[in-house]
Amino acid sequence: QVQLVESGGGLVQAGGSLRLSCAASGRIRGFNVMGWYRQAPGKQRELVARISSVGTTNYADSVKGRFTISRDNAKNTVYLQMNTLKPEDTAVYYCHREASWGNPDYWGQGIQVTVSS
C-alpha cells in the first residue's frame, strides 16, 4: 500500500555530512510517524530517529546533537541530516513508517552509509 524510497547515501570521511531522503508513495491516507533505523554488519537493527506528523522527535543517544530528522508533509518526504559522522555510523539505513508510535509497518529497501576514518 505504501512504498518508501531512500536516497542520499554514500561514502564520506569522518567528520563529514550526508543528508538522507525518504519519499513515500502509494495509498497514503495520513501523516504517520516516520523515521530511520540502521543496521551495521553483524549488529542488530537499531532506531536512529523518528518524527511525528507535527514534529515531535526522538533520537538515539549515539546521534543526539549530530543528526536531525525532519519532514515535509506536502511532499510525503522525511529527511535525516547527518553531521559530524563517525566510522561507527557506518550501516545500512532504513526508512520506516509507523502504524502507531514505535510500531513500524512499512520499510524502505535500505541505503548504505559508509564513513571512513
Residue pairs with C-beta under 8 A, 6 or more apart in sequence:
1 26
1 27
1 106
2 24
2 25
2 26
2 27
2 28
2 97
2 106
3 24
3 25
3 26
3 106
4 22
4 23
4 24
4 95
4 96
4 97
4 106
4 107
4 108
4 109
5 22
5 23
5 25
5 108
5 109
6 20
6 21
6 22
6 93
6 94
6 95
6 108
6 109
6 110
6 111
7 20
7 21
7 22
7 23
7 111
8 18
8 19
8 20
8 21
8 111
9 18
9 20
9 93
9 111
9 112
9 113
10 18
10 112
10 113
10 114
11 114
11 115
11 116
12 18
12 85
12 113
12 114
12 115
12 116
13 115
13 116
13 117
14 85
14 86
14 87
14 115
14 116
14 117
15 84
15 85
16 85
16 115
17 81
17 82
17 83
17 84
17 85
18 82
18 85
18 113
19 79
19 80
19 81
19 82
20 36
20 79
20 80
20 82
20 93
20 95
20 111
20 113
21 77
21 78
21 79
22 34
22 36
22 77
22 78
22 79
22 80
22 95
22 108
23 75
23 76
23 77
24 34
24 76
24 77
24 78
24 97
25 76
28 76
30 53
31 53
31 71
31 73
32 53
32 97
32 98
32 99
33 50
33 51
33 52
33 53
33 97
33 98
33 100
33 101
34 50
34 51
34 71
34 78
34 95
34 96
34 97
34 98
35 47
35 48
35 49
35 50
35 51
35 58
35 69
35 78
35 95
35 96
35 98
36 47
36 48
36 49
36 50
36 69
36 78
36 80
36 93
36 94
36 95
36 96
37 45
37 46
37 47
37 48
37 93
37 94
37 96
37 104
38 45
38 46
38 48
38 89
38 91
38 92
38 93
38 94
38 113
39 45
39 46
39 91
39 92
39 94
39 110
40 88
40 90
40 91
40 92
43 91
45 94
46 60
47 58
47 60
48 59
48 60
48 63
48 67
48 80
48 93
49 57
49 58
49 59
49 60
49 63
49 67
49 69
49 80
50 57
50 58
50 69
50 98
50 101
50 102
51 57
51 69
51 70
51 71
51 78
52 101
53 71
53 73
55 71
57 69
59 67
59 69
62 88
63 82
63 89
66 82
66 83
66 84
66 85
67 80
67 81
67 82
67 83
68 80
68 81
68 83
69 78
69 79
69 80
69 81
70 78
70 79
70 81
71 77
71 78
71 79
72 78
72 79
78 95
80 93
82 89
82 113
85 113
85 115
86 115
87 115
87 116
87 117
88 115
89 113
89 115
90 113
90 114
90 115
91 113
92 110
92 111
92 112
92 113
93 110
93 111
93 112
93 113
94 107
94 108
94 109
94 110
94 111
95 107
95 108
96 104
96 106
96 107
96 108
97 104
97 105
97 106
98 104
98 105
99 105
